[in-house]
Amino acid sequence: MKRHSYSSPVHDALRVGPSRITGRGLFAGCDIAARAKIGEFEGEVITIAEARRRAAARRVVAIVELDRQAIDARGMRSGFRWINHSCAPNAFMRRTKDRCEFYALRDIAKGEELTVDYGESHHEGRLRCRCGASKCRGWI
């Protein structure tokens, strides 16, 4: 299993808490400036086929697909496994070879839930979106 870890003042201030979107979410513990790196998604590097097999068997999914691999963060300490989807996100993922980095799209206030647009993913349009955005697409 390949794991990554990352630390910064912004990353270290993040907290997991109740989310209006779904169950739990990841929240800013301090103000975050637009374009600032928030942190990295860490976990087990697996194949896309294995990611889709695991996703189909779980109610809560903490998997990010990369080009030909995926990262499964279930069971990992990273709070990024709780980052929820929004059709109007305040952060974005930058995929690299074996990790996913998160950056602020705009200024994010302390206490605000961090969200990203999952885009095309292992959900394949079968998961109802609950983001509440005015231009919500309805499905992930």
N, C-alpha and C positions, 0 to 999 in steps of 0.2 A: 504494500500500500504506500502510495506517495502522498505526503502531506506537506502543506505550506503554512507558514504562519507570518503574521504581519502585525506591526504595532506602530501607532502614531497617536498624538494627543486626540485627534478627531476619532480615530478608530477606538481608542481606549475609553472614550466617553459614551459610546453607543450603549443602548439598553434594549432589552426585549420586554415587551409589555402587551397588554390587551389591545387588539386592533379592531377598528370598525369594519375593516375589509373582510378579514377572516381569522378567527381565533387569536393568534399571536402575530406581532409585527415587530420590526426593528425601528427604533426611534433615535433621533439625534439627541445626544446628551450635551451638546453645545451648538452654537451657531456654526454653520458650515458655509463657506464662501463658494460661489459659482465656480465650477471647473476644478475644485479641490478634490484630491484623491481621498476617498472615504475609507477604503480598505480593500481587502482581497477575500475572495471566496476560496476556502480551503476544503479539502476532502480527498476521497479516494478517486483516483483516475481510473475510469472504466470505459468499455466500448459503448457505442450508441445502442447496439442491440441489447446489451445488458442493462443500460439505463432505461430503455423502454420496457423491458421485462420487469424491472424493479418498480417503475412508475405505475404499471398496470396493477401491481399487487399491493399498493399502498394508498391510504387515505390522505396522508400528509406527505408531500414530495419535496425533497430538498436536493434536486438534481439540476445542474446547468449543462446543456449540451454545447460542445465546442465543435470545431470542424468535423473531425472524425473520432472524437472522444467526448467523454462527459465527466463531470465531477459530481460525486455523490457525497453530500455533507451530512447525511443522516448519522447521528451518533457522534458528530464532531462538536467541539466547543464553540465554533464560530457562530456568532449571532446572525451572520449573513444567510444562514439557512432559513431565517424567518422573514426575509425581505419579500414583501408582497408585490403582486402585479398591479399596475394601474395603466389605463389607457392615456392618462395625463401624468406621467411620472415626474419625479423631481431629481432622479438620478439615472445613470445609464451604466451598462456593463461593457467593459472593453475586454474582449476575449484575447488571451495570449495562448501560447502553445499548451500550457498545462495548468492554467489558473484563470480566474475571472477577477478583474479589477473593477471597482465601483467608483464613479466620479459624480459630483453634483452637477446637474444641468443648470441650476439656478441657485440663488442664495436659499439656504434651508435654515429655518429657525429652530432653536433648541426646543425639544419636545415634539417636533413634527415627525410623522411617520415617513420613513424612507421607502420609496417605491421605484420600481423599474418596469419597463414594458418587456414582458417575456417574449414578445414577438412570436415567431414560429418556434414551437417547442414540442416536446414529447406529448403534450396535451392534445395536439392536432385538432384544435377547435372544438373539443368535446367538453371542456370545462367552462361552466357558466362564470362570467366575470362579475365580481361584486365590488368593483372599484368605486362606483358612484360618480365617476367623472361625467360632465355634461355631454361629452361626445363618446361615451363608452361604446365599444364595439359589440358588447354583449357576450362574447365568447373568447376564450384563450385557446 
